[in-house]
């Protein structure tokens, strides 16, 4: 299990298979390996893209098309759209498959509810837990149509994207987020106070679902063979972990139920990025930064704010031995580079041309 506060681990011996859309894939993988080991080559990890001039993308109708559309056509669009970008630095062509944040709840027997005209593609799932005693144990429903469709997408995408782009794992709102999707926020908050022993049992089920789901999809998508890509890359597994519900939990509740689950997931993943969702989740900063296995923190600023507004937080994260993943314009990430530890930072940005990619990477080499 690698983390920014651990001694450097040996990089995996396996090299990623070549990608037509990423000619320097070997070099990219080498830089990501160095990052996970807490090392730096000649600049920070920078995922930067630029559009191909004159390219016309084919629109994808988000969650709805992935859930209801023709899978072969969806993969055709993915390959076409992936060819419309130039992948500079440590960026990679990738295919995101998720149906929505509550999809694991649907795999366990719930149904999707769509937001309607106002919020467009947003969805959640039906709150099917009325009584925990009757609902437990939670489990993946093997013949659930949505779970079967997700597997079919990976089954078709793996051979089609092989040698061109990478498939991403699904959006991981597991552990307590799974319970919230099935029970609802208000009722779950009351359950934690009134029936904590039932939440212990429900969380044990949720923690068992995560590896079963991930291993089943890995067997089909062959991430161990092609490499794992999600806010990072590794042949030795990387993934984004999350629990948005922690903004409604006290620190003792977080330590009882969520932190052990996140550390368990991180051990399975080995290179874990934590999706740290907004100011309400900052109350758990001390526990998160002392955690085992969470390597990189991808903080989500509130609407209207940017990563530049949280430099003090990021410097504290790095001082505690962890790394950060931040984004912004080319000028903004240059400004952040003057403040942050280059060995513990991933930068994400987009520019307008291949020359701007080259100029940006050269600037970082010259200023690191």
C-alpha positions in Angstrom: 0.0 0.0 0.0 1.7 3.2 -1.2 1.1 6.6 0.4 2.8 9.9 0.3 3.9 9.4 3.9 5.3 6.0 3.3 8.8 5.0 2.1 9.1 4.7 -1.6 7.7 1.4 -2.9 9.0 -0.6 -5.9 7.2 0.4 -9.1 5.3 -2.4 -10.9 7.4 -4.3 -13.4 4.6 -4.4 -15.9 4.6 -1.7 -18.6 1.3 -0.5 -20.0 0.3 -1.6 -23.5 0.7 1.1 -26.1 -2.1 3.5 -26.9 -2.6 5.0 -30.4 -3.9 8.2 -28.8 -1.0 8.5 -26.4 2.3 7.8 -28.1 4.4 8.6 -25.0 2.4 6.3 -22.7 5.5 4.6 -21.3 6.9 8.0 -20.2 3.5 9.0 -18.7 3.4 5.7 -16.7 6.9 6.3 -15.5 6.1 9.8 -14.2 2.9 8.5 -12.4 5.0 5.7 -10.8 7.4 8.3 -9.5 4.5 10.3 -8.1 3.0 7.4 -6.2 6.4 6.8 -4.7 6.7 10.4 -3.5 9.4 11.1 -6.0 9.8 13.7 -8.8 11.6 13.5 -12.1 12.0 17.0 -13.4 8.6 18.6 -12.8 5.3 17.8 -11.1 2.7 15.6 -12.7 0.7 17.7 -15.1 -2.4 16.4 -16.9 -2.9 18.9 -19.7 -5.0 18.6 -22.9 -5.6 20.7 -26.0 -8.3 20.3 -28.6 -7.6 19.1 -32.2 -8.2 22.0 -34.5 -11.4 21.8 -36.5 -12.6 18.6 -34.7 -16.3 18.1 -34.5 -17.3 16.0 -31.4 -20.3 13.7 -31.3 -22.6 14.6 -28.4 -23.1 12.0 -25.7 -26.3 12.3 -23.5 -24.5 11.6 -20.3 -25.9 9.2 -17.7 -29.1 8.6 -19.8 -27.2 7.4 -22.9 -24.9 5.2 -20.9 -27.9 3.7 -19.1 -30.4 3.4 -22.0 -28.6 4.0 -25.3 -27.0 1.6 -27.8 -23.8 0.5 -26.3 -21.9 0.0 -29.6 -22.9 3.5 -30.7 -21.7 4.9 -27.3 -18.3 3.2 -27.7 -18.1 4.6 -31.3 -18.7 8.1 -30.0 -16.2 7.6 -27.2 -13.5 6.6 -29.6 -14.3 9.5 -31.9 -14.4 12.1 -29.2 -11.2 10.8 -27.6 -9.5 11.4 -31.0 -10.4 15.1 -30.7 -7.9 15.9 -28.0 -4.1 16.0 -27.7 -3.1 14.4 -24.4 -0.1 16.3 -23.1 1.9 15.6 -19.9 0.3 12.9 -17.9 -3.2 13.2 -19.3 -4.7 10.1 -20.9 -7.7 9.2 -23.2 -10.3 7.5 -21.1 -13.9 6.3 -21.1 -16.2 7.0 -18.1 -19.0 4.5 -17.7 -21.0 5.6 -14.7 -24.8 5.9 -14.6 -25.0 8.2 -11.6 -23.7 8.7 -8.1 -26.3 6.3 -6.6 -25.6 3.5 -9.1 -24.3 1.0 -6.5 -27.7 1.5 -4.7 -29.4 0.5 -7.9 -27.1 -2.5 -8.2 -28.4 -3.5 -4.8 -32.1 -3.4 -5.9 -33.2 0.3 -6.0 -34.3 2.2 -9.1 -33.1 5.4 -10.6 -35.1 8.6 -10.2 -34.4 11.4 -12.7 -34.3 15.1 -11.7 -36.4 16.3 -14.6 -36.0 19.4 -16.8 -34.3 21.7 -14.3 -31.2 19.7 -13.4 -31.1 17.7 -16.7 -29.0 14.6 -16.4 -28.9 14.5 -12.5 -30.3 11.4 -10.9 -30.5 9.5 -7.6 -32.1 6.3 -6.5 -35.3 5.2 -4.7 -35.0 5.0 -0.9 -35.9 1.3 -0.5 -34.8 0.8 3.1 -37.8 1.4 5.3 -36.6 -0.9 8.1 -33.0 -2.0 8.4 -34.0 -5.2 10.2 -36.0 -6.2 7.1 -33.5 -4.8 4.5 -30.3 -6.4 5.8 -28.2 -8.0 4.6 -27.4 -5.6 1.7 -26.0 -7.3 -1.4 -25.3 -6.9 -5.0 -28.3 -8.4 -7.0 -26.5 -10.6 -9.5 -29.4 -10.5 -12.0 -30.1 -6.8 -11.6 -30.6 -5.3 -15.1 -28.6 -2.2 -14.4 -25.7 -4.2 -12.9 -25.8 -6.5 -15.9 -25.8 -3.5 -18.3 -22.7 -2.1 -16.6 -20.9 -5.4 -17.0 -22.0 -5.5 -20.7 -20.6 -2.0 -21.3 -17.2 -3.1 -20.1 -17.4 -6.4 -21.9 -17.9 -4.6 -25.2 -15.6 -1.6 -24.5 -12.6 -3.6 -23.5 -11.8 -5.1 -26.9 -12.9 -1.9 -28.8 -10.8 0.5 -26.8 -7.8 -1.7 -26.4 -4.8 0.0 -27.8 -6.5 3.3 -28.1 -8.0 4.5 -24.8 -8.6 3.3 -21.2 -11.8 2.5 -19.4 -12.3 4.1 -16.0 -13.8 2.3 -13.0 -17.2 3.5 -11.9 -17.9 6.5 -9.6 -17.3 5.1 -6.2 -19.9 6.3 -3.8 -19.6 3.2 -1.6 -19.6 2.7 2.2 -21.8 5.3 4.0 -22.8 6.9 0.6 -24.4 3.6 -0.3 -26.4 3.5 2.9 -27.5 7.1 2.3 -28.6 6.3 -1.2 -30.9 3.5 0.1 -32.2 5.2 3.2 -32.1 9.0 2.7 -30.0 11.6 4.5 -32.4 12.6 7.3 -33.4 9.1 8.3 -29.8 7.9 8.2 -28.8 10.7 10.5 -31.4 9.6 13.0 -30.4 6.0 12.6 -26.8 6.7 13.6 -28.1 8.3 16.8 -30.9 5.9 17.6 -29.9 2.5 16.2 -26.1 2.6 15.8 -25.9 -1.2 16.1 -27.9 -1.5 12.9 -25.6 0.9 11.1 -22.7 -1.3 12.2 -24.4 -4.3 10.4 -25.3 -2.2 7.3 -21.8 -0.9 7.0 -20.3 -4.4 7.3 -22.5 -5.3 4.3 -21.5 -2.2 2.3 -17.8 -2.9 3.0 -18.2 -6.4 1.6 -20.0 -5.1 -1.5 -17.1 -2.8 -2.6 -14.4 -5.5 -3.3 -17.0 -7.9 -4.9 -18.1 -5.2 -7.3 -14.7 -4.0 -8.1 -13.2 -7.4 -8.7 -16.1 -8.4 -10.9 -15.6 -5.4 -13.1 -11.9 -5.7 -13.1 -12.2 -9.3 -14.5 -14.2 -7.9 -17.4 -12.5 -4.6 -18.0 -9.0 -6.1 -17.4 -7.6 -3.0 -15.6 -4.8 -5.1 -14.1 -3.7 -5.7 -17.7 -4.3 -2.3 -19.3 -3.8 -0.1 -16.3 -6.1 1.8 -13.9 -7.0 5.3 -14.7 -9.1 7.6 -12.5 -7.7 11.0 -11.5 -4.3 9.3 -11.9 -2.8 6.2 -13.5 -1.1 3.0 -12.3 -0.5 -0.5 -13.5 -0.7 -1.3 -9.7 -4.2 0.1 -9.2 -5.4 3.6 -8.5 -8.9 4.8 -7.9 -10.9 7.7 -6.5 -12.6 6.9 -3.2 -15.4 9.1 -1.8 -17.9 9.6 1.0 -19.9 12.8 0.4 -22.2 12.0 3.4 -19.4 12.8 5.9 -20.5 16.5 5.8 -23.5 15.4 7.9 -21.5 13.3 10.3 -19.7 14.1 13.6 -16.0 13.2 13.9 -16.8 10.3 16.3 -19.3 8.9 13.8 -16.8 9.3 11.0 -14.2 7.4 12.9 -16.6 4.6 13.8 -18.0 4.0 10.4 -16.4 5.7 7.5 -12.7 6.0 8.2 -12.2 2.2 8.6 -14.1 1.6 5.4 -12.0 4.1 3.5 -8.8 2.6 4.8 -10.0 -0.8 3.8 -10.8 0.3 0.3 -7.5 2.1 0.0 -5.6 -1.1 0.9 -7.5 -2.9 -1.9 -6.8 0.0 -4.3 -3.2 0.7 -3.3 -3.0 4.2 -4.8 -6.1 6.0 -3.5 -7.3 9.5 -4.3 -9.9 10.9 -1.9 -12.7 13.0 -3.4 -13.0 15.6 -0.6 -16.4 17.2 -1.2 -16.6 20.8 -0.1 -16.3 22.9 3.1 -18.7 20.8 5.1 -16.3 17.8 5.0 -13.4 19.8 6.3 -14.4 19.0 9.9 -12.8 15.6 9.3 -9.4 17.0 8.1 -7.4 15.7 11.1 -8.7 12.2 10.8 -8.4 12.1 7.0 -4.8 13.4 7.0 -3.8 10.8 9.6 -5.4 8.0 7.6 -3.6 5.0 6.3 -3.6 4.6 2.5 -5.3 7.8 1.3 -2.5 9.2 -0.8 -3.9 12.2 -2.7 -6.7 14.6 -1.7 -8.8 16.1 -4.5 -10.7 18.8 -2.7 -13.9 20.2 -4.3 -14.3 24.0 -3.6 -17.7 25.5 -3.2 -19.4 27.1 -6.2 -17.7 30.4 -7.1 -14.4 29.4 -5.5 -11.3 27.9 -7.0 -8.3 25.9 -6.0 -6.3 29.1 -5.6 -8.6 30.0 -2.7 -7.4 26.9 -0.7 -3.7 27.1 -0.9 -3.4 27.1 2.9 -5.3 23.9 3.1 -3.2 22.2 0.4 0.0 23.3 2.1 -1.3 21.8 5.4 -2.2 18.5 3.6 1.3 18.3 2.2 2.9 19.2 5.6 1.0 16.2 7.0 2.7 13.9 4.4 -0.2 13.7 1.9 -0.5 14.9 -1.7 -3.1 17.1 -3.5 -4.7 17.1 -6.9 -5.7 20.6 -8.1 -6.9 22.3 -11.2 -7.2 25.7 -12.9 -6.0 27.7 -15.9 -2.4 27.5 -17.0 -1.7 30.8 -15.2 -3.4 29.6 -12.0 -1.5 26.3 -11.8 1.8 28.2 -12.3 0.9 30.4 -9.4 0.0 27.4 -7.2 3.3 25.8 -8.2 5.2 28.6 -6.4 3.5 27.6 -3.2 3.1 23.8 -3.3 5.5 20.8 -3.1 6.1 19.6 -6.6 6.5 16.0 -5.5 3.1 16.0 -3.8 1.0 17.8 -6.4 -0.9 16.8 -9.5 -2.1 19.6 -11.8 -5.0 19.4 -14.2 -5.6 22.0 -16.9 -6.5 22.6 -20.5 -4.9 24.9 -23.1 -5.8 25.8 -26.7 -3.0 24.3 -28.8 -0.1 21.8 -28.8 2.4 24.6 -28.6 0.8 25.8 -25.4 1.2 22.3 -24.0 4.9 22.3 -24.9 5.4 25.8 -23.4 3.6 24.9 -20.2 5.6 21.8 -19.6 8.8 23.6 -20.4 7.9 26.4 -17.9 7.4 23.8 -15.1 10.7 22.1 -15.9 12.4 25.4 -15.7 10.8 26.4 -12.5 11.0 23.2 -10.5 
